[in-house]
């Protein structure tokens, strides 16, 4: 069924709903998500297509509809349409802008290669690099370059090799083939991987007549993988020849400048004012030597004076050094401590002697000592007064008698005013 697409809309379910119409009629249609993913272009309004599918009835409205299984652009291949749509979108984003292209290093030390290990491209690249620059360090990241899933492998390989330390440039490519064989390099995921690579990239896909999206995005396009290897490094003899040419130009420039300076010097020497200049220069040199000697002598004298001043200040500072003062104070403190200890001992001995004599005197005057010799102390019954006169008591009174050991209580039975016992 042929017709023009209109009212194209992809719902959140992932299904595409559209209307297919021509000059005489129109029919609603749907393409399910599983079939839509297989299309290589984006269906949009106004596009004339050849639709393949089956007719069914939409029960809720009783309308006929076509369940489309595949679209093919009318008069234009699906791959070409997908190519043009992707190219237009990436151009609008600026991925093809020449201002974002990076220059290749003059002589890269480490070269990255993304290609298949089974193809002839990798062998051609290695052969050319070994012939032109035998010391080149080659890092190969293998990837499938055709078939289902090849584009994703190529994109992952570009990202991985771009992160390898020291890689200066990356060659991405494969040998020739049909447009179907080269289609992986027309996928958007590869284009964005090339744009995001941190080092310059070279696209070397197919033959010189083959053009892919990768060619537009890469920093440089090479017609073949071998040409990419020739572009990325110069011949060793070419580099040596360039160095020789630069060396010759440098020598020639130096000799020319030297000749000009010599001619200028001869012109200055021929001037009238130049006569006697040599003698004046010698006189000035002698004067400068004398001034140098005087300056050195003055500097030495000043340094010696400053050194003496420094020694004097150092000696004065040593006298104020807290370490010396603390040592003197420590010695005086030790002597005072020893004198104090000696004084304390002597005073304690004197006080102990005085205490002993006082204790002896107290003991001699103590009533207890008198009691110890057989005397007793007689108290009234309340023990508030000492009885010294028998006349102050009466018969029947109660008295207390204190002995050396203990006390007794007595009743007065008889009062004798004279001394009843001789001592």
C-alpha positions as CSV (number, residue, x, y, z in Angstrom):
1,X,0.0,0.0,0.0
2,X,1.4,3.4,-1.0
3,X,0.5,6.8,0.4
4,X,1.5,9.8,2.4
5,X,2.0,9.8,6.1
6,X,0.1,12.3,8.3
7,X,-0.8,12.6,12.0
8,X,2.3,10.6,13.0
9,X,2.5,10.3,16.7
10,X,4.5,7.9,19.0
11,X,2.6,7.3,22.2
12,X,4.2,6.5,25.6
13,X,3.7,2.8,24.9
14,X,6.2,3.1,22.0
15,X,3.7,2.4,19.3
16,X,3.4,4.7,16.2
17,X,-0.1,5.8,15.2
18,X,-0.6,7.5,11.8
19,X,-2.9,8.1,8.9
20,X,-1.9,6.8,5.4
21,X,-3.6,8.8,2.6
22,X,-3.6,9.5,-1.1
23,X,-5.7,11.7,-3.4
24,X,-8.8,9.6,-3.1
25,X,-8.9,8.0,0.4
26,X,-7.2,7.6,3.7
27,X,-6.9,4.8,6.3
28,X,-5.7,4.8,9.9
29,X,-2.7,2.7,10.8
30,X,-0.5,1.5,13.7
31,X,3.1,0.2,13.8
32,X,3.9,-1.6,17.1
33,X,7.0,-0.8,19.0
34,X,8.9,-4.0,18.0
35,X,8.6,-3.2,14.3
36,X,9.2,0.5,14.8
37,X,12.6,-0.2,16.4
38,X,13.8,-2.0,13.2
39,X,13.2,1.1,10.9
40,X,16.4,2.8,9.9
41,X,14.6,6.2,9.4
42,X,12.1,8.2,11.4
43,X,8.6,8.3,10.0
44,X,7.2,11.9,9.8
45,X,4.3,13.8,8.3
46,X,4.4,14.4,4.6
47,X,6.7,11.4,3.8
48,X,5.5,9.1,1.0
49,X,6.0,5.5,1.9
50,X,5.3,2.0,0.7
51,X,3.7,0.2,3.7
52,X,3.6,-3.5,4.2
53,X,1.2,-5.1,6.7
54,X,-2.3,-6.5,7.2
55,X,-5.8,-4.9,7.5
56,X,-7.8,-5.3,10.7
57,X,-10.9,-3.7,12.3
58,X,-10.7,-1.4,15.2
59,X,-13.6,-2.8,17.2
60,X,-14.5,0.2,19.5
61,X,-15.2,2.4,16.5
62,X,-15.8,-0.2,13.8
63,X,-13.1,1.3,11.6
64,X,-10.7,-0.4,9.3
65,X,-7.0,0.1,10.1
66,X,-3.7,-1.2,8.8
67,X,-1.3,-2.9,11.2
68,X,2.0,-2.0,9.5
69,X,5.0,-4.3,9.7
70,X,7.5,-2.3,7.6
71,X,7.9,1.1,5.8
72,X,9.9,1.8,2.7
73,X,10.3,5.4,1.5
74,X,8.8,5.8,-1.9
75,X,11.5,6.5,-4.5
76,X,14.3,6.6,-1.8
77,X,15.9,3.8,0.1
78,X,15.4,3.5,3.9
79,X,19.1,3.6,4.5
80,X,19.6,6.7,2.4
81,X,16.7,8.4,4.2
82,X,18.1,7.5,7.6
83,X,21.5,8.7,6.5
84,X,20.1,12.1,5.4
85,X,18.0,12.5,8.6
86,X,20.9,11.8,10.9
87,X,23.2,14.0,8.9
88,X,20.8,16.9,9.1
89,X,20.3,16.4,12.8
90,X,24.0,16.2,13.7
91,X,24.7,19.2,11.4
92,X,22.2,21.2,13.4
93,X,23.9,20.2,16.6
94,X,27.3,21.4,15.3
95,X,29.1,18.0,15.2
96,X,30.2,18.7,11.7
97,X,31.5,22.2,12.4
98,X,35.1,22.6,11.1
99,X,35.9,24.9,14.1
100,X,35.6,21.9,16.4
101,X,38.1,19.8,14.4
102,X,41.4,19.2,16.2
103,X,44.8,19.2,14.6
104,X,46.7,15.9,14.5
105,X,50.0,15.6,16.5
106,X,53.1,16.0,14.4
107,X,54.8,12.8,15.6
108,X,52.5,10.8,17.9
109,X,54.2,8.5,20.4
110,X,51.2,6.2,21.0
111,X,48.6,5.5,18.2
112,X,45.2,3.9,18.9
113,X,43.4,1.7,16.3
114,X,39.7,0.6,16.5
115,X,38.9,-2.1,13.9
116,X,38.4,-5.8,13.4
117,X,41.3,-8.2,13.9
118,X,40.0,-10.4,11.1
119,X,40.1,-7.7,8.3
120,X,42.9,-6.6,6.1
121,X,42.6,-3.0,7.5
122,X,44.5,-3.7,10.7
123,X,47.3,-5.5,8.8
124,X,47.6,-2.5,6.3
125,X,47.8,0.0,9.2
126,X,50.4,-1.9,11.1
127,X,52.5,-2.5,7.9
128,X,52.5,1.2,7.0
129,X,53.2,2.4,10.5
130,X,56.2,0.0,10.9
131,X,57.6,1.1,7.6
132,X,57.2,4.8,8.2
133,X,57.8,5.0,11.9
134,X,59.2,1.8,13.4
135,X,59.3,3.2,17.0
136,X,55.5,4.0,17.1
137,X,53.6,2.4,19.9
138,X,50.4,0.9,18.5
139,X,47.4,0.1,20.8
140,X,44.6,-1.9,19.1
141,X,41.1,-2.1,20.5
142,X,39.3,-4.9,18.5
143,X,35.6,-4.5,17.6
144,X,33.1,-6.0,15.1
145,X,32.8,-3.6,12.1
146,X,29.6,-4.9,10.5
147,X,26.5,-6.8,11.4
148,X,23.9,-6.4,14.2
149,X,25.4,-4.7,17.3
150,X,28.6,-3.7,15.6
151,X,27.9,0.1,16.0
152,X,27.6,-0.3,19.8
153,X,30.9,-2.3,19.9
154,X,32.7,0.4,17.9
155,X,31.4,3.2,20.1
156,X,32.5,1.3,23.3
157,X,35.9,0.7,21.7
158,X,36.4,4.4,20.9
159,X,35.5,5.3,24.5
160,X,37.9,2.7,25.9
161,X,40.9,3.5,23.8
162,X,40.4,7.3,24.4
163,X,40.9,6.6,28.1
164,X,44.2,4.8,27.6
165,X,47.1,6.8,29.1
166,X,49.4,8.4,26.5
167,X,47.3,7.7,23.4
168,X,47.8,10.8,21.0
169,X,45.5,9.9,18.1
170,X,42.9,7.2,17.2
171,X,42.3,5.6,13.8
172,X,38.7,4.2,13.4
173,X,37.9,2.2,10.2
174,X,37.7,-0.9,8.1
175,X,38.2,-2.1,4.6
176,X,35.7,-1.6,1.7
177,X,32.3,-3.2,1.3
178,X,28.7,-2.6,0.4
179,X,26.6,0.1,2.1
180,X,25.1,-2.6,4.3
181,X,28.6,-3.6,5.4
182,X,29.7,-0.1,6.2
183,X,26.4,0.9,7.8
184,X,27.7,0.6,11.4
185,X,29.7,3.8,10.8
186,X,26.5,5.6,9.9
187,X,24.9,5.0,13.3
188,X,24.4,7.8,15.7
189,X,26.1,6.1,18.6
190,X,29.4,5.9,16.7
191,X,29.1,9.5,15.6
192,X,28.7,10.7,19.2
193,X,31.5,8.4,20.4
194,X,33.8,10.1,17.9
195,X,32.7,13.5,18.9
196,X,33.3,12.7,22.6
197,X,36.8,11.1,22.1
198,X,39.3,13.1,24.2
199,X,42.0,12.8,21.5
200,X,42.0,13.6,17.7
201,X,40.4,10.9,15.6
202,X,40.8,9.8,11.9
203,X,38.0,8.1,10.1
204,X,39.2,5.5,7.6
205,X,36.1,3.6,6.4
206,X,36.0,1.7,3.0
207,X,37.4,3.1,-0.2
208,X,37.9,6.7,-1.3
209,X,34.4,6.8,-2.8
210,X,32.7,5.6,0.4
211,X,31.2,8.4,2.6
212,X,29.9,7.7,6.1
213,X,28.6,9.8,9.0
214,X,31.8,9.0,10.8
215,X,33.8,10.8,8.1
216,X,31.9,14.1,8.9
217,X,32.3,13.8,12.7
218,X,36.0,12.7,12.9
219,X,38.7,15.3,13.1
220,X,40.1,14.0,9.7
221,X,38.9,11.7,7.0
222,X,41.3,9.3,5.3
223,X,40.3,7.6,2.0
224,X,41.6,4.2,3.2
225,X,43.0,2.6,6.3
226,X,46.5,2.6,4.7
227,X,46.2,6.3,3.9
228,X,45.2,7.0,7.5
229,X,48.4,5.3,8.7
230,X,50.4,7.4,6.2
231,X,48.7,10.6,7.4
232,X,49.1,10.0,11.1
233,X,52.9,9.7,10.9
234,X,55.5,11.2,8.6
235,X,58.4,9.2,7.2
236,X,61.5,9.2,9.4
237,X,63.6,10.5,6.5
238,X,61.1,13.2,5.8
239,X,61.3,14.4,9.4
240,X,65.1,14.2,9.2
241,X,65.1,16.2,5.9
242,X,62.8,18.8,7.5
243,X,65.2,19.1,10.5
244,X,68.2,19.5,8.1
245,X,66.4,22.2,6.2
246,X,65.5,24.1,9.4
247,X,69.1,23.7,10.5
248,X,70.5,25.1,7.3
249,X,68.1,28.0,7.5
250,X,69.2,28.7,11.1
251,X,72.9,28.6,10.1
252,X,72.3,30.9,7.2
253,X,70.3,33.3,9.3
254,X,73.0,33.3,12.0
255,X,75.8,34.0,9.5
256,X,73.9,36.8,7.9
257,X,73.2,38.5,11.2
258,X,76.9,38.1,12.2
259,X,78.0,39.7,8.9
260,X,75.6,42.6,9.5
261,X,76.9,43.1,13.1
262,X,80.5,43.0,11.9
263,X,79.8,45.7,9.2
264,X,78.1,47.9,11.8
265,X,81.1,47.5,14.1
266,X,83.5,48.5,11.4
267,X,81.4,51.5,10.7
268,X,81.5,52.6,14.3
269,X,85.2,52.1,14.5
270,X,85.7,54.4,11.4
271,X,83.9,57.3,13.0
272,X,86.0,60.2,14.3
273,X,84.8,60.0,17.9
274,X,86.0,56.4,18.1
275,X,89.7,57.4,18.3
276,X,91.1,57.1,21.8
277,X,88.0,55.1,22.9
278,X,90.1,52.1,23.8
279,X,92.3,54.2,26.1
280,X,89.2,55.7,27.8
281,X,87.7,52.3,28.3
282,X,90.9,51.2,29.9
283,X,90.9,54.2,32.2
284,X,87.4,53.6,33.1
285,X,88.2,49.9,33.8
286,X,91.0,50.9,36.1
287,X,88.8,53.4,37.9
288,X,86.2,50.7,38.2
289,X,88.8,48.3,39.7
290,X,89.8,50.9,42.3
291,X,86.2,51.5,43.2
292,X,85.7,47.8,43.5
293,X,88.7,47.4,45.9
294,X,87.5,50.4,48.0
295,X,84.0,48.9,48.1
296,X,85.2,45.5,49.2
297,X,87.4,47.1,51.9
298,X,84.4,49.2,53.2
299,X,82.2,46.1,53.2
300,X,84.8,44.1,55.1
301,X,85.3,46.9,57.7
302,X,81.5,47.3,58.2
303,X,81.1,43.5,58.5
304,X,83.9,43.4,61.2
305,X,82.3,46.2,63.2
306,X,79.0,44.4,63.0
307,X,80.6,41.2,64.1
308,X,82.2,42.9,67.2
309,X,78.8,44.5,68.0
310,X,77.2,41.1,67.6
311,X,79.7,39.5,70.0
312,X,79.2,42.2,72.6
313,X,75.4,41.9,72.4
314,X,75.8,38.1,72.7
315,X,77.9,38.4,75.9
316,X,75.4,40.9,77.3
317,X,72.5,38.5,76.4
318,X,74.3,35.6,78.1
319,X,74.4,37.5,81.4
320,X,70.7,37.9,81.2
321,X,70.2,34.3,80.2
322,X,67.5,32.8,82.5
323,X,69.4,29.5,82.6
324,X,72.4,31.1,84.4
325,X,70.1,33.1,86.7
326,X,68.0,30.1,87.5
327,X,71.2,28.1,88.4
328,X,72.3,30.9,90.8
329,X,68.9,31.1,92.4
330,X,68.8,27.3,92.7
331,X,72.2,27.3,94.5
332,X,71.0,30.0,96.9
333,X,67.8,28.2,97.5
334,X,69.6,24.9,98.3
335,X,71.9,26.7,100.8
336,X,68.9,28.4,102.4
337,X,67.1,25.1,102.6
338,X,70.1,23.4,104.3
339,X,70.4,26.3,106.8
340,X,66.7,26.1,107.5
341,X,66.9,22.4,108.1
342,X,69.9,22.9,110.5
343,X,68.1,25.7,112.4
344,X,64.9,23.7,112.7
345,X,66.9,20.7,114.2
346,X,68.7,22.9,116.7
347,X,65.6,24.7,117.7
348,X,63.7,21.4,118.1
349,X,66.5,20.1,120.4
350,X,66.4,23.3,122.5
351,X,62.6,23.1,122.8
352,X,62.8,19.4,123.6
353,X,65.3,20.2,126.4
354,X,63.1,22.9,127.8
355,X,60.1,20.7,127.6
356,X,61.8,18.0,129.5
357,X,62.8,20.3,132.4
358,X,59.3,21.8,132.5
359,X,57.7,18.4,132.6
360,X,60.1,17.4,135.5
361,X,59.1,20.5,137.4
362,X,55.4,19.9,136.7
363,X,55.7,16.4,137.9
364,X,57.4,17.5,141.1
365,X,54.6,20.0,141.8
366,X,51.8,17.6,140.6
367,X,49.3,16.6,143.4
368,X,49.4,13.1,142.0
369,X,53.0,12.9,143.0
370,X,52.1,13.9,146.5
371,X,49.3,11.4,146.5
372,X,51.8,8.8,145.4
373,X,53.8,9.4,148.6
374,X,50.7,8.3,150.7
375,X,48.8,11.5,151.0
376,X,45.1,11.9,150.1
377,X,42.7,14.8,149.3
378,X,39.5,15.2,151.2
379,X,36.5,16.8,149.5
380,X,33.0,17.7,150.6
381,X,30.2,15.5,149.5
382,X,29.5,17.7,146.4
383,X,33.2,17.7,145.6
384,X,33.1,21.4,145.3
385,X,35.7,22.3,147.9
386,X,38.7,20.7,149.5
387,X,38.5,20.2,153.3
388,X,41.5,21.6,155.1
389,X,40.0,22.0,158.6
390,X,38.2,19.2,160.4
391,X,36.1,21.8,162.2
392,X,34.3,22.6,159.1
393,X,32.6,19.2,159.1
394,X,30.0,17.6,161.3
395,X,29.4,14.1,162.5
396,X,27.3,12.2,160.0
397,X,28.5,14.3,157.0
398,X,29.6,12.4,153.9
399,X,33.0,13.3,152.5
400,X,35.0,12.1,149.5
401,X,38.7,11.0,149.7
402,X,40.9,11.0,146.6
403,X,43.8,8.6,146.6
404,X,46.5,8.0,144.1
405,X,44.4,5.2,142.7
406,X,40.7,5.8,142.9
407,X,38.4,7.6,145.3
408,X,36.4,6.5,148.4
409,X,33.3,8.0,150.1
410,X,33.3,8.2,153.9
411,X,30.9,9.2,156.7
412,X,32.2,11.4,159.6
413,X,31.9,9.5,162.9
414,X,34.2,11.6,165.0
415,X,35.8,15.0,164.7
416,X,39.3,15.5,166.2
417,X,40.7,19.0,166.1
418,X,44.2,18.1,167.2
419,X,46.7,16.0,165.2
420,X,45.8,12.5,165.8
421,X,48.9,11.1,164.1
422,X,52.5,12.2,163.9
423,X,54.3,12.0,160.6
